[in-house]
Amino acid sequence: MSDIIDTWRKDHVNFSRLLNLLEVQVKLFHEDETPDYELMQDIIYYMTHYPDLFHHPKEDLVFDMVKKADSSTRSVVDELMEQHVVLRESGMKLFGNLEAVVAGAMLSRTSVEDPAETYIAYFRSHMKKEESEIFPLAEKLLSDEDWRDVDAAVPPPIDPLFGPSVNERYLALHRQIADEAGCGCGE
């Protein structure tokens, strides 16, 4: 049971690392410097492909089970599930803007800066609410059989960036994370 939530907590740590890297790039706008748009694009690509396609759907399943087990959680569960939709849509829009910039389109800074700042703040707030309000309830309310059903319905994927091997698409991002960590593991 707790394996799934432990994985989600680890994912949240990794998502936070990526949001921190994204925030560093966004801050460059405020310093009238040019951010690394390709790095930003890689971050958002990952965030719209791993969390949105694997992490959040599994959470939605568990959250729905929590709501059925305790109807008093309806409003917070519905809010979190709606936030998954908003995160996916806003992430895709931001990715499209970054893709356009990398392709050479002339976009205003605000078309990247504002959505990126909003995405970062919203994602952080979302994770905090999940961890403080729903994860503890899920651990308490769901049975071992429920957790097995969740794993059977949405098998755990291999994380293409933080998993045992890094997908080629994420090599530059992995190197950046390793450089930030100072571990020498990005070579």
Salt bridges, closest charged atoms under 4 A:
ASP11 OD2 - HIS55 ND1 2.79
GLU23 OE1 - ARG124 NH2 3.24
ASP32 OD1 - ARG109 NH1 3.58
ASP42 OD1 - ARG169 NH1 2.52
ASP52 OD1 - HIS56 ND1 3.22
GLU59 OE2 - HIS12 NE2 3.55
GLU59 OE2 - HIS55 NE2 2.77
GLU59 OE1 - HIS84 NE2 2.86
ASP60 OD1 - HIS84 ND1 2.50
ASP64 OD1 - LYS67 NZ 3.99
ASP64 OD2 - LYS68 NZ 3.20
ASP78 OD1 - LYS67 NZ 2.64
GLU79 OE1 - LYS129 NZ 3.32
GLU113 OE2 - HIS30 NE2 3.06
GLU117 OE2 - HIS30 NE2 2.73
GLU130 OE1 - HIS12 NE2 3.00
GLU130 OE2 - HIS84 NE2 2.99
GLU130 OE2 - HIS126 NE2 2.71
GLU131 OE2 - HIS12 ND1 2.53
GLU139 OE2 - ARG9 NH1 3.61
ASP151 OD1 - LYS58 NZ 2.67
